[in-house]
Amino acid sequence: MVKYRDRLEIVVDVLDAAGQGAKKTRIMYVANLSYRLLEKYLGETIMMGFLFFGSNGYEITEKGRYFLERYKQFSSKYSKVESDMKDMLSERRTLEKLCKPEYGVGSRQVTRRGR
């Protein structure tokens, strides 16, 4: 199953790709974007103050570095919560299975005698 990236993940990929300076082509390939999407996200990240165009190409700003740091903290917490949630759902399925009656194993048929 293919997992599509959301807007936040694409912004992070663009910032990671830009690093200390990168041209459009490098960012496009490292962030795995089409040229159309590259143009869109470069424009957005510049408007957000995360990137600027300098002598080494596109470079990340302090605000962009701060954003990346916060995103990585968030991502780590999110992954843990997601993993815990999967474990909880698995436990729930196990409990639901235990609640199902087992016919034929130690069960007695109750018969009524007619009067």
C-alpha positions in Angstrom: 0.0 0.0 0.0 1.4 3.4 -1.0 1.6 6.0 1.8 1.1 9.5 0.5 2.9 12.4 2.2 0.9 15.3 3.6 1.8 18.9 3.3 3.8 19.0 6.5 5.9 16.0 5.5 6.7 17.6 2.1 7.7 20.9 3.7 10.1 18.9 6.0 11.5 17.1 3.0 12.1 20.4 1.1 13.9 21.9 4.1 16.0 18.8 4.7 16.9 18.7 1.0 17.9 22.4 1.0 20.2 22.0 4.0 23.1 24.5 3.9 22.3 25.4 0.3 20.9 23.6 -2.8 19.7 24.3 -6.3 16.2 23.5 -7.4 17.2 20.3 -9.2 18.8 18.8 -6.0 15.8 19.8 -3.9 13.5 18.3 -6.5 15.3 15.0 -6.5 16.0 14.7 -2.8 12.5 15.7 -1.8 11.0 13.5 -4.6 8.8 16.2 -6.1 7.7 17.1 -9.6 8.8 20.4 -10.9 5.3 21.9 -10.4 5.2 20.8 -6.7 8.7 22.0 -6.2 7.8 25.5 -7.4 4.7 25.5 -5.1 6.6 24.4 -2.0 9.7 26.6 -2.6 7.3 29.5 -2.8 5.5 28.5 0.3 8.6 27.8 2.4 10.1 31.2 1.4 6.8 33.0 2.3 6.9 31.2 5.7 10.4 32.4 6.3 11.9 28.8 6.3 14.0 29.3 3.2 15.8 32.1 1.4 17.6 32.2 -1.9 21.3 33.0 -1.3 24.7 32.6 -2.9 24.6 28.8 -2.4 21.1 28.4 -3.8 18.2 27.8 -1.5 19.2 27.9 2.2 17.4 27.2 5.4 16.8 30.0 7.9 16.9 29.9 11.7 13.1 29.8 11.7 13.3 26.8 9.3 15.8 25.0 11.5 13.6 25.6 14.6 10.6 24.2 12.6 12.6 21.1 11.7 13.7 20.5 15.3 10.1 20.9 16.5 8.8 18.6 13.7 11.3 15.9 14.6 10.3 16.0 18.3 6.6 15.8 17.2 7.3 13.0 14.8 9.0 11.0 17.5 6.1 11.4 19.9 3.6 10.7 17.2 5.3 7.5 16.2 5.3 6.3 19.8 1.6 7.1 20.2 0.8 5.4 16.9 2.7 2.3 18.0 1.0 2.2 21.4 -2.4 2.6 19.7 -1.7 -0.4 17.4 -0.8 -2.5 20.5 -4.0 -1.4 22.3 -6.1 -2.4 19.3 -4.4 -5.8 19.2 -5.2 -6.3 22.9 -8.8 -5.3 22.3 -9.1 -7.9 19.5 -7.7 -10.5 21.8 -10.2 -9.6 24.5 -13.1 -9.7 22.0 -12.1 -13.2 21.0 -12.0 -14.3 24.6 -15.6 -13.0 25.0 -17.0 -15.3 22.3 -18.6 -18.5 23.5 -16.9 -21.8 22.6 -19.5 -24.4 21.7 -18.6 -28.1 22.3 -15.8 -27.4 24.7 -16.9 -28.2 28.2 -20.5 -27.0 27.5 -23.6 -28.9 28.5 -26.8 -28.8 26.8 -29.6 -27.8 29.0 -32.8 -29.9 28.5 -36.2 -29.3 29.8 -38.3 -32.1 30.9 -41.9 -31.9 29.9 -44.6 -32.1 32.6 
